[in-house]
Every structure is written in structure tokens, then in C-alpha cells.
Amino acid sequence: MTQDQAPTIRDDILDPSRIKALAATLELEDTTPRPFWHQIFFWDAQPPSALGADGHPRIGALIPDMGLPRRMWAGGRLQFHSAPVMGQTARKTTTLLKADRKQGRTGALGLVTLRHEISQGSTLLVTEDQDLIYRAADAPAGTPPQAGTDESASRTHSFTTTELFRYSALTFNGHRIHYDRDYAKDIEGYEGLVVHGPLLAQYLMLMAEDLLGGLARFEFRATAPLMDHQEATFCAKPSDGGLTLWVRAADGRQCMTANAYKHLSA
């Protein structure tokens, strides 16, 4: 498809109270903005009449409608250039890089990549390439890969419905798979409420920043959904110039993989 849509621009005041709320949700004592802080700003607040059946804003403007209703955050690549100045206005510019419809093993797929650039004045803070996948309503689930067990560091976490609700509220994410159990099971075919892909990535980023002593570049890919009633183990091991990370469910399946680097040039 031809990507000739104009970028979307949103300005937002970086309210430090939202950072404090995110820290409380993630049970962090430090309220300094951590990597992925921009997820809780720049809301796309649409009225109910502008929402799709899944609770997301309807596509067809920046993202073309490819006739595939099921939306998933597939992964992304982030570069953290500068720290934000809280209390000041920042700008998010979103550009459509790719929107292609292809045939995959489980049916038709819509592959979308968005580029988000977060800035304050002339200072670039974050560059993020976000990958989305759209699938048919009746698309079958694929077979998840098995996760590695050779980590050198790990953390476990059990998600609650309260945590999923609070993260949805902080990110203004209306996707019903994260809070409407009947919709998640009966309409989209999941076993329960789905833990947000970016929330899993957020915990991996926190782990990577702690282990590396800083974080400048991060890339991740979702490989299987995690349900609210399933414990997750966040794993890491050293790799060339940084860390390899992944999320392992209790049954051994791999839910996400990632790579993290302390320097942009790594």
C-alpha cells in the first residue's frame, strides 16, 4: 500500500502525577521517568461513536482499513535520546511507515509499522517504531515457541485484574481484551484477560535498565499472549554489547523476546 497519509501530531503537558501513578502501578519507589514513560501520555481520546467494537479508535485515517478487525501489538524498536522535562509540553509525531496485507500461516495478516517521535522543542527524546498486526475475526491461534531456560537473571511476576485495569487507564487503552473477560474469551478466543504487550515490554525494560545501569536502545517482539491468571518469568542473559531478554510463562512458552543496549551505537 502507498503510505501517503499526513502524520498525526499530539501535544501534551508531561504531568509528573502520571509518572507517580505509573510508578505506583508498577510498585516502583523511584518516581523518575523510566524507559517507556511516553506510553502514558499523548492519549488518543475519542468519543464512543468513534470507537470500534473492540474498544479501540476506528481505523481508516492514519492506519488504513484492511478488513481485519483483530489488533495486536507485535513489537517495536525504541531509542531513548534525552530525558524529558516534566511539567513542560512535549510533542508526539506519528508517521505511517508501512501498511501491507499478506497471507500468513494462520490466514490474512495486516502488517503495520508506525514511527513515533517524541520531542520537546528542538530536543528529540524518544524514537519508537511500533509494529502492529491485524488478523481476521476467526483466525486460529498459532503454536507458541518454547522459551529458553538459560537465563543468568530472572524475576517473576503475577498480574492481577487491578494492575491490568490501572495500566489500561494510564495509557487510555480501551482494548476490551484487557478488562472485558467475556469479550476476550467469547469474541477474540483468548483463555482470559490478556496482559498488555507493552506492559510486558515495560517490565523487561525496567529489568534491562537495572542490569545495564542505563538503557538507550530496546527492541522487542511478542510471540504469544499471556493471560491475567498466568505467572510470568522475566529472563535475561548477556549478549554482544547488551542483553538478550525474554518472557516465559509457567507452562514454558515464550511470550516475548527482546534485546537491550546501554548505548545507541551498540
Salt bridges, closest charged atoms under 4 A:
ASP11 OD1 - ARG91 NE 2.70
ASP12 OD2 - ARG18 NH1 3.60
ASP44 OD1 - ARG10 NH2 3.10
GLU128 OE1 - HIS38 NE2 2.80
ASP129 OD1 - ARG115 NE 2.73
ASP131 OD2 - ARG77 NH1 2.76
ASP150 OD2 - LYS237 NZ 2.64
GLU151 OE2 - ARG248 NH2 2.93
GLU163 OE1 - HIS157 NE2 2.84
ASP180 OD2 - ARG176 NH2 2.98
GLU188 OE1 - ARG70 NE 3.54
GLU188 OE2 - HIS175 NE2 3.66
GLU209 OE1 - ARG34 NE 2.41
ASP210 OD1 - ARG34 NH2 2.96
ASP210 OD2 - ARG155 NH2 3.03
GLU219 OE1 - ARG217 NH1 3.89
ASP228 OD2 - ARG181 NH2 2.94
ASP228 OD1 - HIS229 ND1 3.69
ASP251 OD2 - ARG253 NH1 2.92
